[in-house]
Amino acid sequence: MEPITLQQARAGGVVNVELVCDREFKDDCRCNTGIVWRGKGDTQLYPANLWPKLAAHPDVWRLADEQPDGVKVTSVRSESLEDERKRLGTAEAERVAASSETKASAASLEEAAASAEANLLKAQAEAAAARKAADDRAAELAGQGTDSVTAIVADQALADSFDYLSLTPERQAAMGYEEMRDMAISLDYGLSYRLGERNLRSRFAEITSDRISQAEETVDTTGVDDTDVPAGAANDEAKG
């Protein structure tokens, strides 16, 4: 900003400000007006409405005894040093409060992240324990001279002749995990030996339902009841 001219000063908006600190050169670092004081005691015309910013630093600037024509020091709109300190104190308190809220929010986020990480580690540990249990079971069966995956093998003849209607929802609910798993393998359901109990029960029910439907369709298309054929028709067919 260009230095204030005397004409601008007489327009009513400036005061004479004196540099009181022992400096050979001091610029306006508060409001960046471009005004420069050259040495202690130097006075410069300064916008009256900006003076309160400098007034907060009485060890650097003060209002000069001599003021521009028509401008009185007592009429200059300025805040006292105490008022400025109070204002700055309030601003600092607001800043500290905002900082505390930010820290609290950050702490809350860190706590949530730590909780999520703990849950993940727990889930991973449980999954690892389940895998180890399955591996141990497979190793145990292998030691007994059985297949490395399962001691039970699919029996196609059993699968073809099995009465799937006997696998009612009630019976399925009463079956233990290992019993259901071994039966699924025997009946060639094609399910993994390591399938968890929840998924095993769900897939077991679905496949059982499908096989019941297939069995009913087979009866409908291939089954013939002789009692439905009149005796005369049967004799005629035999003669022919």
C-alpha positions in Angstrom: 0.0 0.0 0.0 1.3 3.5 -0.8 2.2 5.8 2.1 -0.6 8.0 3.4 -0.5 11.6 1.9 -1.2 14.8 3.8 -4.4 15.2 1.6 -5.6 11.8 2.7 -4.8 12.7 6.3 -6.9 15.9 6.1 -9.8 13.8 4.8 -10.2 12.6 8.4 -9.0 9.2 8.7 -5.4 9.4 10.1 -3.4 10.0 13.2 0.2 10.7 13.8 1.9 7.6 15.2 5.4 7.7 16.8 7.9 4.9 16.9 9.1 4.5 20.5 11.3 1.4 20.3 15.0 1.8 19.6 15.0 0.6 16.0 16.6 2.2 12.9 13.8 0.8 10.7 10.3 -0.5 11.5 7.6 -1.3 9.0 3.9 -1.8 9.7 3.9 -5.6 10.4 0.5 -5.4 12.0 -1.7 -4.2 9.1 0.8 -4.2 6.2 -0.1 -0.7 5.1 3.4 -0.1 3.7 4.1 2.7 6.2 7.7 2.7 7.5 9.2 4.5 10.6 12.8 5.4 10.3 14.3 5.4 13.8 13.0 6.0 17.3 10.9 9.2 17.5 9.9 9.2 13.9 6.2 9.9 13.3 4.1 8.8 10.4 0.5 9.4 9.4 -1.5 6.3 10.0 -5.2 5.3 9.4 -7.2 6.1 12.5 -9.3 3.0 12.2 -6.2 0.8 12.2 -4.5 2.4 15.1 -6.0 0.0 17.7 -3.9 -2.7 16.2 -0.7 -0.7 17.0 -2.0 0.4 20.3 -1.9 -3.1 21.5 2.0 -2.7 21.4 2.8 0.4 23.4 6.4 -0.6 23.6 6.7 -0.1 19.9 4.2 2.7 18.9 2.3 5.5 20.6 0.1 8.4 19.5 2.3 11.4 18.8 1.7 14.6 20.8 1.2 16.5 17.5 -1.8 15.3 15.4 -3.0 16.3 12.0 -5.2 19.4 11.8 -8.7 18.8 13.0 -7.9 15.5 14.7 -7.8 15.2 18.4 -6.2 12.3 20.2 -9.2 11.9 22.5 -11.5 11.5 19.5 -9.5 8.7 17.9 -11.5 5.4 18.0 -9.0 3.2 19.9 -9.2 0.5 22.5 -7.3 0.7 25.7 -4.5 -1.7 26.3 -6.6 -3.5 28.9 -9.5 -3.9 26.5 -7.1 -5.3 23.9 -5.7 -7.7 26.4 -9.2 -8.9 27.3 -10.1 -9.4 23.7 -6.9 -11.3 23.0 -7.6 -13.4 26.2 -11.1 -14.3 25.0 -9.7 -15.2 21.5 -7.1 -17.4 23.2 -9.7 -19.1 25.4 -11.8 -19.8 22.3 -8.7 -21.2 20.5 -7.9 -23.5 23.5 -11.5 -24.7 23.7 -11.5 -25.5 20.0 -8.2 -27.3 20.3 -9.5 -29.3 23.2 -12.6 -30.4 21.2 -10.3 -31.4 18.3 -8.1 -33.4 20.6 -11.2 -35.1 22.1 -12.5 -35.9 18.7 -9.1 -37.3 17.6 -8.9 -39.4 20.8 -12.4 -40.8 20.1 -11.4 -41.7 16.6 -8.3 -43.4 17.9 -10.3 -45.3 20.4 -12.7 -46.5 17.8 -9.8 -47.5 15.5 -8.2 -49.4 18.3 -11.4 -51.2 19.1 -11.9 -52.2 15.5 -8.4 -53.4 15.3 -8.9 -55.5 18.4 -12.0 -57.0 17.0 -10.2 -57.8 13.8 -7.4 -59.5 15.6 -9.9 -61.5 17.7 -11.7 -62.7 14.5 -8.4 -63.6 12.9 -7.4 -65.6 16.0 -10.7 -67.4 16.1 -10.4 -68.2 12.3 -6.8 -69.5 12.9 -8.0 -71.6 15.8 -10.8 -73.1 13.6 -8.3 -73.9 10.8 -5.9 -75.5 13.3 -8.7 -77.6 14.8 -9.6 -78.8 11.3 -6.0 -79.5 10.4 -5.6 -81.4 13.7 -8.7 -83.5 13.0 -7.4 -84.3 9.5 -4.0 -85.2 10.9 -5.7 -87.4 13.5 -7.8 -89.2 10.8 -4.7 -89.6 8.7 -2.9 -91.3 11.6 -5.8 -93.7 11.8 -5.1 -94.8 8.2 -8.0 -92.9 6.8 -8.2 -90.4 4.0 -6.2 -87.2 4.7 -9.3 -85.1 4.4 -12.1 -87.2 5.9 -12.6 -90.7 7.2 -16.1 -90.8 5.5 -16.3 -91.4 1.8 -19.2 -90.8 -0.6 -21.4 -93.8 -1.1 -23.2 -93.4 -4.4 -25.4 -96.5 -3.8 -26.5 -95.1 -0.5 -27.1 -91.7 -2.0 -29.3 -93.2 -4.7 -31.4 -95.3 -2.3 -31.6 -93.1 0.7 -35.0 -91.9 1.9 -34.4 -88.2 1.9 -38.0 -87.6 3.2 -36.7 -88.9 6.6 -34.4 -85.8 6.8 -37.2 -83.6 8.2 -36.3 -80.1 9.5 -36.8 -81.5 13.0 -34.3 -84.3 12.4 -31.8 -81.9 10.9 -32.1 -79.6 13.9 -31.4 -82.5 16.2 -28.3 -83.6 14.3 -24.9 -82.6 15.7 -22.4 -80.8 13.6 -20.1 -83.9 13.0 -23.1 -86.2 12.3 -24.5 -83.8 9.7 -21.1 -83.3 8.2 -20.4 -87.0 7.9 -23.8 -87.7 6.5 -23.4 -85.0 3.9 -20.2 -86.6 2.8 -21.7 -90.1 2.7 -24.6 -88.9 0.6 -22.2 -87.2 -1.8 -23.5 -83.6 -1.1 -20.2 -82.3 -2.3 -19.7 -80.1 0.7 -16.3 -79.1 2.1 -15.1 -81.0 5.2 -14.0 -77.6 6.7 -17.4 -75.9 6.2 -18.5 -74.0 9.3 -21.6 -75.3 11.2 -23.9 -72.4 10.1 -23.0 -72.8 6.4 -23.1 -76.5 6.7 -26.7 -76.6 8.0 -27.8 -74.1 5.4 -26.3 -76.0 2.5 -27.4 -79.4 3.9 -31.0 -78.2 4.0 -30.9 -76.8 0.5 -29.4 -79.9 -1.0 -31.8 -82.2 0.9 -34.7 -80.2 -0.4 -33.4 -80.5 -4.0 -33.0 -84.3 -3.7 -36.5 -84.7 -2.3 -37.8 -82.8 -5.3 -35.7 -85.0 -7.7 -37.0 -88.2 -6.0 -40.6 -87.0 -6.4 -40.1 -86.2 -10.0 -38.7 -89.6 -10.7 -41.7 -91.3 -9.1 -44.1 -89.1 -11.2 -42.4 -90.0 -14.5 -41.4 -93.7 -14.0 -43.7 -95.1 -11.3 -46.8 -97.0 -12.5 -49.4 -98.4 -10.1 -51.0 -101.7 -11.4 -54.1 -101.1 -9.4 -54.9 -98.2 -11.7 -55.1 -100.6 -14.8 -58.5 -102.3 -15.3 -58.3 -106.1 -15.2 -59.8 -106.6 -18.7 -57.3 -104.2 -20.2 -54.5 -106.2 -18.6 -55.7 -109.5 -20.0 -56.2 -108.0 -23.5 -52.6 -106.8 -23.3 -51.4 -110.2 -22.2 -53.2 -111.9 -25.2 -51.9 -109.5 -27.6 
